[in-house]
Amino acid sequence: MSFRVRFAAEDLLRCRFAISPLREIQGAIRTLSRPDRHGYHLPWLRQVRSVAAGLDLAPVRLLAPENGYGPDFLHPLPEVPLAALEDELAAVRATPPELAREQIGAALAQTPGAAQSRRGRAMQDDPAGTVRQLATLFEHAWAALLAPHWPRLRAVLEADVAYHARRLADGGMQRLFTGLHPKLSWSDGALTAEGHPAPAPPGADAGAARSAAPGGAAPGRGLVLVPSVFFWPEAGSAFDPPWQPTVVYPARGIGGLWAGSVPAASTALVRLLGANRAAILTALDAPTTTTALAHRHDLAMSSVSAHLGVLRDAGLLASRRYGHQVLYERTPLGIAVATGGLI
């Protein structure tokens, strides 16, 4: 089926991107459960296999069936472009116990027998304790599984935001959604998502369901776009009130995420520009942020900024600002120099 939501003019002004570390650790836990479906992450899976064995991830898995409803309180919407895990977990911990009990029960109902199991009964009997347990579990999983790799993941996510923000600035919503994901499209002021949206809790208010029906509207609520490294290859969407409409989509660059090296600069280019500037220019085969380049080349942000400034002043790079991001790309002259056309 297709899921279609029409946006008013004020919604377009509230379209924004956000990066969520909490969603990434949740996606990483899901990837651990189904390694056969996530070939891009095999190098990461091999690295974390031993530490993952020491984590009790059963509570998260019990409440997050792959194709069913998961508690909404576990997915607080990031309020800033790059959320801090601590802030997201603080929002989780602030969940009212009665709301947590209701959503935990709805999630357990997706798995036959889960609500009647010993763990399931304990979760429902002590929802406040379950919320604290889950938040602490996410903290431990983050430290063990993602914290050592976060600079690499963040660089990919920030580069994705910068790329798509440029497409939005250049061509509006239609250009943005052309290429964001094969199952997402934009036409006549409406977003269409092929397939099913994120599941709503069983027994959800009928009015909420109608607001998300094909052809429904989301007046004034805007749209949040959340790139993800681990939620791949599908895109997920949620439009039910009171949540702001949200789309979680696979970030660009996942295929090379765990690559161990960058293209080597030619000897002639190193003599001309110096080792670091030559390496940056050679590897800059797609528009990229300073953060991504610093991580890729294992250099300080200040050093990368200085090198980028020199390359830009020489006419080899161009830069554009999109919101809080600055995206760097090679000029035609830079491409010619990097590929040996002028050396």
Summary of the structure (lengths in Angstrom):
residues: 343
radius of gyration: 22.1
end to end distance: 54.8
largest distance: 71.8
contacts: 1068
relative contact order: 0.15
helix: 51%
strand: 14%
